Every structure is written in structure tokens, then in C-alpha cells.
Amino acid sequence: MFFNLKLHEDEPIYIQVYGYLKEIIENGMLSKDSKLPSTREMASMIDVSRTTIVKAYELLEDNNLVYTIKGRGTFVSKVPVVKQSEWEINWENNITNYAKMSEKLDIMKHEKLYKKGMISFKSIAPDESLFDVEEVKRAFLNRISIEGEKLLNYGYAKGYKPLIDFIMEYMREKGVNTKGKDLIITNGFTEGFDIVLSSIVQKGDNIICENPTHNTAIKLMKLHQLSIIGIDIDEDGIDLEKIKNALKHNPIKAAYLIPSYHNPTGMVMSYEKMENVYNLLKKHKVPIVEDGFNEELQHLGSHIAPIATICGEENSVIYWKFIKNFIPRNENRMGIWRQETYRCA
Ligand SMILES: Cc1ncc(COP(=O)(O)O)c(C=O)c1O
């Protein structure tokens, strides 16, 4: 910034230095209490004598633009920032239809505002008192002790490598054949599903999903301008006959399914139904985007296997599980939902 000062011969140099610094201070480019370069540094930066800079700084101080602390340097005073202009963008007219639609489809923004004492069923945030904060602190300290500064730097673009390796192993233990499969860490469902949709479907493509389904999934599918074919579900999952019917009449690009602890119904698809759904979609070459977000919520016995275990070495299931199960014991989810919010057709 100080290098930008262009000197000319029409005015004494200390006046020019003073004028330049005054302007950037009054425009808010140097914030209150920020330190100016020492007179020696400034003189060498703009290639003038130190006496010239001392005179310029004295003038700034006389005009209450800076103050000096003996032995520490010269600092910017509290100066009212001169407003540049009254220009204001009318964002209402300047944002894209995509942004407008995102806002419109966001149920959090349009439902009743939270009031103290209210129990909201529109999202499934667990009770914070159940989080094991001490364990999380311990884990963080362990990791930073092992990795040191490396942990704070840019990392592997796909996500933290030890976490990827851990999840890969975890999936193998669940029975998923990970041969030839890959994994990326995302910031949650919205980012993950958006990446998947951007990669495998295009505007106008048909996509099958359970009806009702997860509201954020509906939002994203609509934002990608997909034609959503909602298939009714019963107690053990999506209706096979209705999938067959949809497949008969439309070319389907993908199927988005939540087989375990389906949101919003809580339904768990039977293993037999999972196999039938998988084989039917395989026959019609429809890849499955499987959302196993809450698979570990089992109270008794072992976890429910995902459809991803059925596909073996085949590559037609894109599976995800976001780190919901990072926080244990969050089983206190309630099965109440607003029909119209979650219905996709
Ligand atoms: C069906 C479904 N998938 C995924 C998620 C995970 O979302 P997030 O990663 O944003 O927590 C949720 C959260 O409610 C969900 O209901």
C-alpha cells in the first residue's frame, strides 16, 4: 500500500506523504490502532530521507490522525471514516433465479420461528447435553499432538486421510466390498448430495425417490431442475410395483433412497426388499444414491446393512453416511413431520 505513493515535484515531499497517509486513514484503509511503518522503514520504502518522514508523521499527529507511543511507534488514531459514496446494490434485482429458488425452498427460513419452550420437529438435532464434550476435546488434543502444525495446514483435497482410511475400514467391517471404491469427506448432506447430483444428472433428468423424503434432498433435486418421481412407501420400504411402473414409463437416471431410518417416516427397509430393489434397478441400469445417514441408530443387536453391501464389487451404489454417528446416543429422534413439506409429488 505504501509503495503506491507516487511523488511529484510540485509540492514538498513531506506534504505529499502526509496527504497520502491522511487519505488512506480517512478512507478506513488503515484501521484504528494499527501501526505505521517506522520512519526508517517508510523512508527506505519510498526512497526519501528519514527527516521527511519524521516531518510527515509530526503533521499527522498535529492533526490528530495518529498518536505516538514512545519506544513503540506511531499508531492510527480513531478517525471517522469518510463515506465513499451512497451506492447500494439492489440485490433483490441482482440475484439469480437459483439463489431465489434456494431461499424459497429452504423450509427453515419459512416455517414458524423458534420460541423458548418450543419443541421443533422440523430438524433432528440431538439434545446437546448428550454430547461427550470431554471425549471430543481429548480426541482433538491427541490428534494435534500427533500431527502438530500439519493439522492446521491445507490437507488432502478429498478429506483428512486418516479419517478416510478409518471410514473405509469401518465400511469393510459393515460388509461393504470396498475394492475399487473411493471416498470423499464433505461438509454434510447438502454438499455431498450436490456433488453427486452435479456429477451424474442433468436438468430435466428423471430421478426416483421415496415419497415422502428428506426435505433437503427435495430442495436440491428441484434446484438441479430434475423431474422427481416420488414412489410411495409402506412399512418395509419403497413400493416395488410402483417402481416397476415408473421404470416402464420413464427413462430413469438415478434413484435416491434412504433404506434405514428413513426421514421423515422412520421406516427401515427389510433386507429382502433391499435385494429386490437393488436387482430391479440393476436390471434397468439405474444407479442408486444410498443415504445411510442414520444407520447406526439401532438400540439392540447389530447395525442394519446398507444396500451398498448387496452390490459387492459392482459399482452402481453411491453410498454416503455423514458423520452423524460421530456423536453417539442421538437416538431421540421423533417421527412427526409435515406431510406437505416432505412430499415430492
Ligand atoms: C435423510 C437424511 N440424510 C442426511 C442427513 C444429514 O444431513 P447433514 O449432513 O446436513 O447433517 C439428514 C439430516 O437430517 C437426513 O435426514
The ligand as a Gaussian input file, in Angstrom:
#p B3LYP/6-31G(d) Opt

LIG

0 1
 C      -32.222000     -38.308000       5.108000
 C      -31.080000     -37.507000       5.646000
 N      -29.886000     -37.627000       5.059000
 C      -28.822000     -36.939000       5.530000
 C      -28.926000     -36.104000       6.610000
 C      -27.692000     -35.449000       7.106000
 O      -27.691000     -34.133000       6.921000
 P      -26.459000     -33.269000       7.441000
 O      -25.234000     -33.877000       6.875000
 O      -26.740000     -31.939000       6.851000
 O      -26.476000     -33.308000       8.922000
 C      -30.164000     -35.913000       7.234000
 C      -30.316000     -34.991000       8.362000
 O      -31.333000     -34.722000       8.866000
 C      -31.273000     -36.644000       6.743000
 O      -32.475000     -36.526000       7.309000

